[in-house]
Amino acid sequence: MTLQDVSLAPVTTDVADDVAMLNREGIVGRKGAFSRDFAEAMREDMMAAFWQAIQRPGGAVGRGPRRWYVEIHPEEFGGFVELTTHPWVDAMCRSILGPDYRIVEIGFDTPFQGAKNQPWHRDFPSPVDTWRDRKITSLAFNLTGVDVTPDMGPFEVAPGTQYDDGRDWKHEMFPDRGIWDRFAERGVKKYPQMGDISCRSALTVHRGTAHPSPIARPVLVLGVDAPGAGHEALHDLMVTQDYHDALPAQVREHLVCRVVETLVPVVQKHDIEGLVMGED
């Protein structure tokens, strides 16, 4: 069975409450947005891509001990169309980023046994639109490839921190260790199940936690920008002409990519240096 064969659970496109929660908390989730079969096939795609990427320079970027991030081509994820056309995903993008939102990133984060607590961080510096005007200009959608348990290094987020200024933090992304208690007091660990999806501002302060489990925890990441947010410069999505021609118009009009004759391995540009060594 391929991902294209998997039926998706019906979902309403009324996202008013979800938009309100995202603006308030910096993160919101939708339970059971996809079937477990979809999530299982997604996990297989991610792990296959990981073992290919880890063997080539720049294919897998360290995000701390025993933790890697891999960017992939849309064609390497069989559920790309189903994800990017999902009514909830589209409605959240339109509501937060506007009708001309731009899909700029597809990849996945994978902690393995032995991964440590990451330092509290955000994924890139906050633009003035966010820290001054409280406007979210980019979104990250996450889909887990496993049912997350407490020993699987669950994602921990400090709700409401997406609007923190952060200009005095290291690289404008890493708050000083002296104020970590502020984030730890707010911290909420997330335990999504296969088929769940979350939507967050990548500026909401967060961290991956220690992972003693022998089971890897791959999580897919879809990055979407408002026009002008500029994060496509950190990525390099590529598709072949045949794949591009076969995409639904709804996807083509939002996807920021190069159309190439032959796909080449992704050499990642978004290396978050401060995560390489982990918390300690």
Backbone as CSV, one residue per row, in Angstrom:
resi,resn,N_x,N_y,N_z,CA_x,CA_y,CA_z,C_x,C_y,C_z
1,MET,0.842,-1.204,0.000,0.000,0.000,0.000,0.874,1.249,0.000
2,THR,0.551,2.212,-0.834,1.250,3.496,-0.855,0.442,4.524,-0.085
3,LEU,1.092,5.637,0.230,0.387,6.683,0.960,-0.768,7.247,0.157
4,GLN,-0.635,7.240,-1.178,-1.717,7.770,-1.988,-2.974,6.915,-1.874
5,ASP,-2.828,5.644,-1.455,-3.967,4.741,-1.351,-4.713,4.883,-0.029
6,VAL,-4.116,5.621,0.923,-4.670,5.663,2.267,-5.760,6.717,2.356
7,SER,-6.927,6.331,2.855,-8.003,7.304,3.043,-7.762,8.108,4.304
8,LEU,-8.155,9.369,4.268,-7.937,10.270,5.383,-9.214,10.455,6.182
9,ALA,-9.051,10.691,7.470,-10.210,10.937,8.314,-10.836,12.277,7.955
10,PRO,-12.161,12.390,7.929,-12.788,13.672,7.625,-12.475,14.698,8.706
11,VAL,-12.385,15.943,8.311,-12.050,16.997,9.261,-12.772,18.270,8.852
12,THR,-13.240,18.982,9.833,-13.902,20.254,9.554,-12.873,21.326,9.250
13,THR,-13.257,22.305,8.445,-12.347,23.404,8.152,-12.659,24.640,8.989
14,ASP,-13.527,24.512,9.963,-13.803,25.612,10.886,-12.657,25.658,11.891
15,VAL,-11.758,26.601,11.722,-10.546,26.637,12.549,-10.494,27.865,13.451
16,ALA,-11.619,28.537,13.666,-11.611,29.767,14.463,-11.028,29.526,15.855
17,ASP,-11.454,28.446,16.518,-10.944,28.159,17.864,-9.466,27.793,17.816
18,ASP,-9.069,27.046,16.780,-7.665,26.659,16.659,-6.772,27.867,16.402
19,VAL,-7.241,28.792,15.580,-6.480,30.008,15.322,-6.327,30.823,16.608
20,ALA,-7.403,30.910,17.379,-7.331,31.645,18.645,-6.318,31.003,19.586
21,MET,-6.320,29.665,19.656,-5.358,28.979,20.533,-3.934,29.169,20.037
22,LEU,-3.720,29.092,18.738,-2.375,29.293,18.203,-1.858,30.686,18.543
23,ASN,-2.699,31.690,18.365,-2.276,33.060,18.678,-2.015,33.248,20.169
24,ARG,-2.744,32.496,20.990,-2.586,32.620,22.438,-1.427,31.774,22.972
25,GLU,-1.349,30.518,22.537,-0.408,29.560,23.105,0.844,29.350,22.245
26,GLY,0.754,29.655,20.952,1.868,29.402,20.057,1.876,28.011,19.478
27,ILE,0.894,27.179,19.837,0.805,25.818,19.323,-0.621,25.326,19.475
28,VAL,-1.072,24.488,18.537,-2.404,23.900,18.603,-2.336,22.566,17.862
29,GLY,-3.169,21.617,18.243,-3.141,20.305,17.612,-4.512,19.870,17.132
30,ARG,-4.515,18.906,16.238,-5.746,18.288,15.758,-5.574,16.766,15.868
31,LYS,-6.354,16.150,16.747,-6.283,14.713,16.955,-6.886,13.974,15.763
32,GLY,-6.243,12.875,15.385,-6.790,11.990,14.379,-7.022,12.625,13.020
33,ALA,-6.194,13.588,12.651,-6.369,14.229,11.346,-6.078,13.259,10.210
34,PHE,-5.204,12.294,10.460,-4.843,11.291,9.470,-5.045,9.907,10.066
35,SER,-5.122,8.920,9.211,-5.275,7.545,9.683,-3.939,7.028,10.225
36,ARG,-4.010,5.966,11.024,-2.787,5.347,11.522,-2.003,4.706,10.374
37,ASP,-2.701,4.213,9.359,-2.001,3.663,8.199,-1.172,4.739,7.504
38,PHE,-1.728,5.930,7.403,-0.995,7.052,6.814,0.280,7.320,7.625
39,ALA,0.137,7.358,8.954,1.282,7.648,9.811,2.334,6.548,9.733
40,GLU,1.907,5.312,9.644,2.856,4.207,9.554,3.641,4.270,8.243
41,ALA,2.953,4.524,7.149,3.645,4.646,5.860,4.582,5.852,5.864
42,MET,4.168,6.947,6.512,5.016,8.127,6.647,6.284,7.786,7.420
43,ARG,6.133,7.023,8.508,7.299,6.635,9.299,8.284,5.822,8.448
44,GLU,7.768,4.906,7.651,8.637,4.108,6.795,9.393,4.997,5.807
45,ASP,8.710,5.984,5.244,9.376,6.911,4.319,10.474,7.695,5.037
46,MET,10.187,8.156,6.250,11.170,8.943,6.990,12.404,8.114,7.327
47,MET,12.211,6.908,7.817,13.361,6.105,8.216,14.191,5.684,6.998
48,ALA,13.533,5.396,5.878,14.290,5.080,4.661,15.130,6.278,4.230
49,ALA,14.539,7.469,4.286,15.271,8.678,3.913,16.404,8.956,4.896
50,PHE,16.199,8.657,6.178,17.250,8.888,7.169,18.481,8.044,6.868
51,TRP,18.283,6.757,6.623,19.443,5.880,6.419,20.186,6.231,5.147
52,GLN,19.500,6.811,4.181,20.194,7.308,2.996,20.960,8.593,3.313
53,ALA,20.322,9.505,4.053,20.919,10.818,4.319,22.126,10.727,5.236
54,ILE,22.084,9.830,6.214,23.160,9.775,7.213,24.476,9.327,6.585
55,GLN,24.414,8.745,5.393,25.618,8.234,4.730,26.323,9.260,3.847
56,ARG,25.736,10.441,3.699,26.382,11.429,2.830,26.622,12.727,3.601
57,PRO,27.705,13.432,3.305,28.016,14.689,3.998,26.879,15.701,3.830
58,GLY,26.465,16.297,4.928,25.427,17.312,4.888,24.027,16.767,4.732
59,GLY,23.894,15.439,4.682,22.565,14.861,4.491,21.709,14.887,5.735
60,ALA,22.341,14.678,6.889,21.641,14.703,8.169,22.384,15.667,9.084
61,VAL,21.698,16.677,9.589,22.319,17.710,10.413,22.059,17.397,11.884
62,GLY,23.119,17.417,12.695,22.975,17.153,14.121,22.193,18.249,14.823
63,ARG,21.240,17.841,15.645,20.476,18.774,16.476,20.656,18.424,17.953
64,GLY,21.839,17.896,18.281,22.154,17.432,19.621,22.619,15.987,19.549
65,PRO,23.184,15.467,20.660,23.638,14.074,20.660,22.516,13.112,20.283
66,ARG,22.799,12.233,19.321,21.865,11.182,18.902,20.540,11.751,18.392
67,ARG,20.624,12.911,17.768,19.423,13.567,17.243,19.796,14.247,15.923
68,TRP,19.016,13.974,14.875,19.332,14.516,13.558,18.094,15.101,12.891
69,TYR,18.361,16.057,12.003,17.307,16.622,11.164,17.675,16.374,9.705
70,VAL,16.693,15.939,8.918,16.906,15.621,7.512,15.858,16.340,6.682
71,GLU,16.305,17.087,5.683,15.377,17.654,4.709,15.259,16.702,3.531
72,ILE,14.051,16.599,2.990,13.801,15.659,1.906,13.118,16.378,0.743
73,HIS,13.094,15.712,-0.388,12.325,16.192,-1.528,10.860,15.775,-1.352
74,PRO,9.919,16.577,-1.798,8.515,16.165,-1.724,8.258,14.782,-2.305
75,GLU,8.978,14.433,-3.349,8.771,13.126,-3.982,9.212,11.961,-3.112
76,GLU,10.018,12.251,-2.063,10.467,11.187,-1.167,9.447,10.892,-0.065
77,PHE,8.396,11.693,0.011,7.346,11.482,1.001,6.051,11.217,0.253
78,GLY,5.612,9.963,0.277,4.455,9.575,-0.514,3.174,10.282,-0.155
79,GLY,3.104,10.872,1.040,1.894,11.559,1.479,1.947,13.062,1.343
80,PHE,2.897,13.572,0.544,3.062,15.023,0.448,1.791,15.722,-0.019
81,VAL,1.156,15.200,-1.045,-0.061,15.845,-1.557,-1.175,15.773,-0.526
82,GLU,-1.341,14.601,0.109,-2.397,14.462,1.118,-2.187,15.427,2.288
83,LEU,-0.940,15.615,2.675,-0.649,16.541,3.771,-0.930,17.980,3.373
84,THR,-0.410,18.402,2.237,-0.493,19.809,1.862,-1.878,20.223,1.370
85,THR,-2.730,19.249,1.051,-4.109,19.581,0.665,-5.103,19.278,1.775
86,HIS,-4.620,18.836,2.915,-5.532,18.517,4.016,-6.324,19.766,4.408
87,PRO,-7.632,19.663,4.563,-8.447,20.863,4.825,-7.997,21.647,6.052
88,TRP,-7.596,20.959,7.118,-7.180,21.677,8.320,-5.863,22.409,8.094
89,VAL,-4.914,21.763,7.426,-3.627,22.397,7.127,-3.850,23.637,6.269
90,ASP,-4.615,23.491,5.206,-4.879,24.616,4.310,-5.611,25.743,5.047
91,ALA,-6.598,25.390,5.867,-7.369,26.417,6.574,-6.509,27.163,7.585
92,MET,-5.623,26.453,8.290,-4.747,27.122,9.247,-3.769,28.054,8.521
93,CYS,-3.224,27.594,7.412,-2.295,28.440,6.652,-2.988,29.703,6.144
94,ARG,-4.169,29.541,5.573,-4.897,30.694,5.052,-5.271,31.674,6.164
95,SER,-5.691,31.137,7.295,-6.159,31.996,8.388,-5.029,32.778,9.036
96,ILE,-3.856,32.155,9.175,-2.726,32.786,9.858,-1.816,33.540,8.885
97,LEU,-1.536,32.947,7.730,-0.525,33.477,6.816,-1.098,34.178,5.599
98,GLY,-2.393,33.999,5.349,-3.023,34.624,4.192,-3.156,33.653,3.029
99,PRO,-3.930,34.016,2.013,-4.225,33.099,0.910,-3.037,32.766,0.021
100,ASP,-1.984,33.562,0.088,-0.815,33.332,-0.756,0.340,32.706,0.021
101,TYR,0.003,31.898,1.043,1.044,31.254,1.842,1.984,30.422,0.965
102,ARG,3.203,30.201,1.476,4.262,29.567,0.692,4.816,28.354,1.452
103,ILE,4.775,27.191,0.819,5.345,25.968,1.392,6.834,25.962,1.083
104,VAL,7.675,26.003,2.129,9.107,26.210,1.918,9.980,25.074,2.436
105,GLU,9.418,24.142,3.218,10.269,23.127,3.854,9.493,21.842,4.078
106,ILE,10.153,20.718,3.829,9.646,19.416,4.235,10.851,18.621,4.737
107,GLY,10.731,18.079,5.932,11.836,17.334,6.521,11.354,16.591,7.748
108,PHE,12.297,16.077,8.510,11.906,15.384,9.735,13.050,15.390,10.739
109,ASP,12.668,15.374,11.997,13.586,15.335,13.131,13.494,13.942,13.746
110,THR,14.648,13.341,14.065,14.634,11.997,14.632,15.601,11.892,15.806
111,PRO,15.082,11.794,17.039,15.940,11.437,18.162,15.987,9.915,18.325
112,PHE,17.180,9.421,18.686,17.385,8.001,18.951,17.754,7.826,20.426
113,GLN,17.836,6.575,20.851,18.217,6.287,22.237,19.528,6.990,22.569
114,GLY,19.530,7.708,23.686,20.710,8.454,24.096,20.640,9.939,23.799
115,ALA,19.610,10.388,23.082,19.445,11.833,22.860,19.236,12.537,24.200
116,LYS,19.811,13.716,24.328,19.762,14.485,25.576,18.753,15.630,25.468
117,ASN,18.478,16.267,26.613,17.677,17.485,26.584,18.364,18.525,25.706
118,GLN,17.603,19.111,24.808,18.123,20.253,24.063,18.049,21.508,24.932
119,PRO,18.851,22.524,24.641,18.637,23.824,25.279,17.311,24.404,24.803
120,TRP,16.677,25.205,25.636,15.478,25.910,25.200,15.860,26.824,24.040
121,HIS,15.018,26.869,23.022,15.372,27.645,21.835,14.134,27.897,20.974
122,ARG,14.303,28.760,19.997,13.366,28.882,18.880,14.140,28.594,17.608
123,ASP,13.445,28.389,16.507,14.107,27.868,15.318,14.786,28.922,14.454
124,PHE,14.437,30.188,14.647,15.112,31.276,13.947,14.768,32.580,14.663
125,PRO,15.491,33.658,14.400,15.210,34.929,15.081,13.807,35.442,14.784
126,SER,13.239,36.129,15.740,11.901,36.681,15.571,11.946,37.937,14.706
127,PRO,11.062,38.031,13.703,10.987,39.267,12.922,10.223,40.339,13.685
128,VAL,10.393,41.567,13.283,9.711,42.670,13.952,8.196,42.501,13.889
129,ASP,7.699,41.884,12.826,6.258,41.655,12.719,5.727,40.843,13.891
130,THR,6.581,39.977,14.444,6.131,39.108,15.531,6.428,39.714,16.896
131,TRP,7.688,40.086,17.165,7.992,40.549,18.524,7.369,41.911,18.821
132,ARG,7.173,42.748,17.807,6.556,44.060,18.045,5.053,44.054,17.764
133,ASP,4.661,43.470,16.619,3.274,43.586,16.170,2.426,42.353,16.472
134,ARG,3.054,41.318,17.073,2.339,40.094,17.468,1.605,39.463,16.278
135,LYS,2.308,39.386,15.166,1.787,38.748,13.962,2.664,37.548,13.620
136,ILE,2.058,36.383,13.498,2.789,35.169,13.164,2.948,35.084,11.648
137,THR,4.187,34.942,11.175,4.466,34.964,9.740,4.991,33.633,9.208
138,SER,5.084,32.635,10.068,5.502,31.308,9.609,4.913,30.257,10.534
139,LEU,4.697,29.064,9.981,4.122,27.956,10.731,4.951,26.702,10.497
140,ALA,4.991,25.850,11.519,5.569,24.512,11.393,4.488,23.505,11.773
141,PHE,4.202,22.592,10.866,3.281,21.492,11.137,4.108,20.252,11.457
142,ASN,3.729,19.546,12.512,4.451,18.343,12.930,3.509,17.144,12.968
143,LEU,3.994,16.010,12.437,3.251,14.753,12.464,4.177,13.663,12.986
144,THR,3.771,12.998,14.047,4.593,11.955,14.642,4.493,10.649,13.856
145,GLY,5.622,9.938,13.820,5.641,8.627,13.184,5.432,7.479,14.152
146,VAL,5.292,7.781,15.445,5.070,6.764,16.478,4.102,7.323,17.516
147,ASP,3.541,6.443,18.333,2.787,6.874,19.499,3.801,7.277,20.566
148,VAL,3.828,8.548,20.921,4.872,9.060,21.807,4.570,8.681,23.254
149,THR,5.580,8.151,23.932,5.495,7.795,25.350,6.528,8.613,26.121
150,PRO,6.416,8.669,27.472,7.320,9.534,28.241,8.801,9.239,28.056
151,ASP,9.166,8.003,27.659,10.582,7.677,27.499,11.099,7.950,26.095
152,MET,10.269,8.548,25.235,10.662,8.809,23.846,11.078,10.258,23.614
153,GLY,11.587,10.920,24.612,12.046,12.288,24.426,10.986,13.212,23.884
154,PRO,9.815,13.299,24.555,8.730,14.111,23.988,9.124,15.571,23.793
155,PHE,8.545,16.162,22.781,8.686,17.592,22.496,8.108,18.374,23.672
156,GLU,8.847,19.380,24.146,8.378,20.219,25.254,8.320,21.668,24.781
157,VAL,7.214,22.314,25.031,6.992,23.670,24.544,6.605,24.577,25.700
158,ALA,7.021,25.831,25.627,6.654,26.840,26.623,5.580,27.734,26.012
159,PRO,4.304,27.437,26.248,3.220,28.166,25.576,3.280,29.667,25.827
160,GLY,2.923,30.411,24.794,2.830,31.859,24.895,4.133,32.604,24.681
161,THR,5.206,31.884,24.372,6.513,32.539,24.240,6.836,32.936,22.802
162,GLN,5.895,32.722,21.892,6.155,33.053,20.481,6.349,34.547,20.263
163,TYR,5.845,35.370,21.190,5.964,36.815,21.037,7.113,37.403,21.848
164,ASP,7.882,36.573,22.552,9.036,37.080,23.288,9.997,37.759,22.310
165,ASP,10.579,38.857,22.748,11.458,39.637,21.886,12.653,38.811,21.420
166,GLY,13.512,38.426,22.323,14.624,37.542,22.001,15.800,38.174,21.299
167,ARG,15.786,39.473,21.073,16.902,40.071,20.335,18.205,40.057,21.133
168,ASP,18.119,39.878,22.451,19.329,39.815,23.262,19.755,38.380,23.558
169,TRP,19.088,37.410,22.978,19.475,36.015,23.147,20.618,35.675,22.189
170,LYS,21.353,34.617,22.487,22.427,34.177,21.602,21.839,33.802,20.252
171,HIS,22.371,34.397,19.204,21.863,34.224,17.841,20.380,34.597,17.728
172,GLU,19.875,35.329,18.730,18.462,35.713,18.804,17.541,34.483,18.855
173,MET,18.090,33.339,19.261,17.346,32.079,19.283,17.464,31.334,20.605
174,PHE,18.564,31.542,21.336,18.848,30.761,22.531,18.852,31.660,23.769
175,PRO,17.794,31.588,24.594,17.785,32.403,25.815,18.886,31.966,26.773
176,ASP,19.376,32.904,27.536,20.421,32.618,28.508,19.944,31.564,29.507
177,ARG,20.856,30.692,29.889,20.519,29.622,30.833,19.924,30.183,32.125
178,GLY,20.277,31.396,32.487,19.781,31.992,33.714,18.275,32.224,33.735
179,ILE,17.625,32.220,32.557,16.161,32.400,32.530,15.438,31.137,32.070
180,TRP,16.148,30.007,32.017,15.503,28.764,31.600,14.353,28.364,32.520
181,ASP,14.473,28.723,33.812,13.400,28.353,34.742,12.057,28.918,34.291
182,ARG,12.090,30.069,33.671,10.845,30.687,33.187,10.161,29.795,32.154
183,PHE,10.955,29.176,31.293,10.382,28.298,30.270,10.011,26.941,30.854
184,ALA,10.841,26.452,31.780,10.550,25.163,32.408,9.250,25.223,33.207
185,GLU,8.982,26.361,33.856,7.742,26.500,34.626,6.518,26.444,33.724
186,ARG,6.645,26.949,32.521,5.540,26.911,31.555,5.510,25.618,30.758
187,GLY,6.621,24.881,30.780,6.815,23.770,29.857,5.724,22.713,29.895
188,VAL,5.295,22.304,28.715,4.299,21.246,28.547,4.863,20.213,27.577
189,LYS,4.962,18.970,28.024,5.425,17.904,27.146,4.242,17.362,26.347
190,LYS,4.499,17.072,25.078,3.445,16.644,24.169,3.581,15.147,23.860
191,TYR,2.440,14.473,23.857,2.420,13.027,23.626,1.455,12.697,22.486
192,PRO,1.752,13.155,21.274,0.859,12.873,20.149,0.856,11.391,19.809
193,GLN,-0.241,10.968,19.200,-0.384,9.602,18.722,-0.369,9.617,17.195
194,MET,-0.105,8.475,16.599,-0.040,8.382,15.146,-1.349,8.852,14.528
195,GLY,-1.256,9.768,13.573,-2.420,10.368,12.935,-2.710,11.775,13.413
196,ASP,-2.136,12.160,14.559,-2.319,13.523,15.068,-1.408,14.487,14.303
197,ILE,-1.793,15.756,14.274,-0.959,16.798,13.680,-0.998,18.021,14.580
198,SER,0.109,18.736,14.654,0.146,19.996,15.392,0.597,21.104,14.466
199,CYS,0.245,22.310,14.846,0.616,23.522,14.109,1.163,24.503,15.131
200,ARG,2.349,25.030,14.889,2.960,25.931,15.867,3.731,27.031,15.168
201,SER,3.965,28.078,15.903,4.966,29.051,15.502,6.321,28.490,15.882
202,ALA,7.266,28.483,14.939,8.615,28.004,15.246,9.330,28.941,16.218
203,LEU,8.709,30.080,16.527,9.269,31.023,17.499,8.838,30.710,18.925
204,THR,7.854,29.839,19.096,7.464,29.409,20.429,8.621,28.628,21.024
205,VAL,9.122,29.047,22.178,10.321,28.437,22.751,10.022,26.980,23.112
206,HIS,10.955,26.083,22.758,10.709,24.655,22.894,12.031,23.918,23.004
207,ARG,11.929,22.603,23.229,13.103,21.742,23.218,12.674,20.290,23.074
208,GLY,13.556,19.478,22.509,13.417,18.043,22.596,13.993,17.583,23.922
209,THR,13.432,16.530,24.499,13.884,16.073,25.817,14.620,14.741,25.706
210,ALA,15.183,14.312,26.835,16.008,13.102,26.870,15.225,11.882,26.401
211,HIS,15.913,11.010,25.659,15.267,9.896,24.956,15.956,8.583,25.331
212,PRO,15.562,7.944,26.446,16.169,6.656,26.804,15.588,5.461,26.058
213,SER,14.470,5.622,25.375,13.808,4.509,24.706,14.656,3.976,23.547
214,PRO,14.653,2.652,23.315,15.327,2.104,22.139,14.566,2.374,20.838
215,ILE,13.360,2.916,20.932,12.530,3.188,19.760,12.759,4.623,19.304
216,ALA,13.180,4.812,18.045,13.363,6.154,17.496,12.012,6.864,17.392
217,ARG,12.052,8.199,17.422,10.811,8.986,17.362,10.877,9.981,16.200
218,PRO,10.716,9.524,14.962,10.742,10.462,13.833,9.479,11.315,13.797
219,VAL,9.643,12.593,13.513,8.500,13.503,13.404,8.669,14.354,12.153
220,LEU,7.654,14.350,11.319,7.692,15.119,10.073,7.497,16.602,10.360
221,VAL,8.155,17.440,9.575,8.046,18.889,9.694,7.681,19.471,8.334
222,LEU,6.598,20.218,8.288,6.220,20.982,7.097,6.314,22.452,7.457
223,GLY,7.175,23.201,6.741,7.355,24.615,7.020,6.637,25.475,5.999
224,VAL,5.869,26.449,6.495,5.051,27.305,5.634,5.249,28.755,6.060
225,ASP,5.390,29.640,5.082,5.641,31.066,5.316,4.498,31.930,4.797
226,ALA,4.355,33.089,5.401,3.611,34.170,4.768,4.504,34.792,3.695
227,PRO,3.923,35.416,2.667,4.756,36.084,1.655,5.720,37.071,2.310
228,GLY,6.979,37.001,1.909,7.969,37.923,2.432,8.672,37.480,3.690
229,ALA,8.248,36.383,4.309,8.910,35.919,5.535,10.346,35.486,5.262
230,GLY,10.609,34.934,4.080,11.981,34.749,3.622,12.671,33.455,3.989
231,HIS,11.970,32.498,4.581,12.673,31.297,5.021,12.982,30.323,3.885
232,GLU,12.448,30.563,2.684,12.832,29.711,1.558,14.334,29.791,1.293
233,ALA,14.984,30.893,1.737,16.428,31.021,1.551,17.205,29.994,2.365
234,LEU,16.558,29.430,3.390,17.200,28.422,4.230,17.017,27.012,3.685
235,HIS,16.244,26.869,2.625,15.881,25.549,2.110,16.036,25.531,0.592
236,ASP,15.865,24.364,0.015,16.041,24.242,-1.434,15.173,23.087,-1.930
237,LEU,13.864,23.280,-1.896,12.962,22.240,-2.359,13.120,22.044,-3.859
238,MET,13.174,20.771,-4.279,13.289,20.422,-5.694,12.231,19.384,-6.043
239,VAL,11.696,19.480,-7.247,10.800,18.465,-7.791,11.140,18.259,-9.253
240,THR,10.855,17.078,-9.754,11.038,16.830,-11.184,9.855,17.410,-11.947
241,GLN,10.049,17.593,-13.242,8.988,18.191,-14.051,7.733,17.331,-14.046
242,ASP,7.874,16.015,-14.180,6.699,15.147,-14.204,5.930,15.234,-12.895
243,TYR,6.667,15.247,-11.781,6.004,15.343,-10.469,5.297,16.686,-10.343
244,HIS,5.970,17.753,-10.755,5.388,19.096,-10.671,4.117,19.181,-11.506
245,ASP,4.161,18.616,-12.705,2.993,18.670,-13.586,1.808,17.898,-13.017
246,ALA,2.091,16.851,-12.240,1.034,16.010,-11.690,0.458,16.553,-10.385
247,LEU,1.099,17.546,-9.789,0.606,18.101,-8.531,-0.731,18.808,-8.748
248,PRO,-1.634,18.721,-7.777,-2.853,19.525,-7.866,-2.504,21.017,-7.909
249,ALA,-3.318,21.788,-8.583,-3.070,23.230,-8.676,-2.960,23.858,-7.299
250,GLN,-3.734,23.355,-6.346,-3.707,23.893,-4.979,-2.313,23.796,-4.374
251,VAL,-1.585,22.737,-4.701,-0.229,22.574,-4.173,0.760,23.406,-4.976
252,ARG,0.672,23.334,-6.301,1.620,24.076,-7.151,1.613,25.563,-6.852
253,GLU,0.436,26.123,-6.576,0.378,27.576,-6.388,1.023,28.021,-5.084
254,HIS,1.256,27.093,-4.163,1.862,27.455,-2.871,3.295,26.954,-2.717
255,LEU,3.700,25.979,-3.507,4.993,25.332,-3.315,6.122,26.169,-3.905
256,VAL,7.102,26.510,-3.067,8.294,27.234,-3.506,9.377,26.195,-3.776
257,CYS,9.715,25.991,-5.041,10.636,24.906,-5.371,11.332,25.184,-6.700
258,ARG,12.401,24.436,-6.920,13.039,24.389,-8.232,12.521,23.165,-8.971
259,VAL,12.241,23.325,-10.240,11.856,22.197,-11.079,13.109,21.756,-11.827
260,VAL,13.525,20.514,-11.605,14.804,20.040,-12.118,14.602,18.776,-12.950
261,GLU,15.587,18.507,-13.778,15.523,17.293,-14.601,15.757,16.054,-13.754
262,THR,16.728,16.160,-12.833,17.065,15.030,-11.969,17.256,15.543,-10.543
263,LEU,16.650,14.870,-9.583,16.816,15.249,-8.188,18.242,14.965,-7.728
264,VAL,18.783,15.871,-6.937,20.086,15.648,-6.318,19.890,15.703,-4.809
265,PRO,20.758,15.042,-4.048,20.585,15.034,-2.591,20.573,16.441,-2.015
266,VAL,19.753,16.628,-0.999,19.649,17.919,-0.340,20.887,18.156,0.515
267,VAL,21.540,19.300,0.325,22.589,19.767,1.226,21.966,20.861,2.073
268,GLN,21.837,20.597,3.354,21.026,21.473,4.184,21.728,22.796,4.484
269,LYS,20.910,23.858,4.493,21.406,25.202,4.761,21.060,25.688,6.159
270,HIS,20.032,25.072,6.780,19.541,25.549,8.066,20.145,24.710,9.186
271,ASP,21.365,25.030,9.550,22.107,24.311,10.588,22.048,25.133,11.872
272,ILE,21.297,24.650,12.874,21.149,25.397,14.127,22.309,25.038,15.039
273,GLU,23.385,25.825,14.936,24.657,25.505,15.584,24.516,25.278,17.080
274,GLY,23.668,26.063,17.737,23.544,25.981,19.181,22.964,24.693,19.710
275,LEU,22.432,23.831,18.816,21.852,22.562,19.267,22.815,21.399,19.170
276,VAL,23.949,21.588,18.540,24.820,20.466,18.227,25.269,19.724,19.469
277,MET,25.617,20.451,20.537,26.166,19.808,21.731,25.103,19.427,22.746
278,GLY,23.844,19.844,22.532,22.817,19.529,23.512,22.885,20.456,24.710
279,GLU,22.083,20.168,25.724,21.955,21.049,26.885,23.254,21.200,27.641
280,ASP,24.015,20.124,27.746,25.216,20.144,28.573,26.475,20.475,27.772
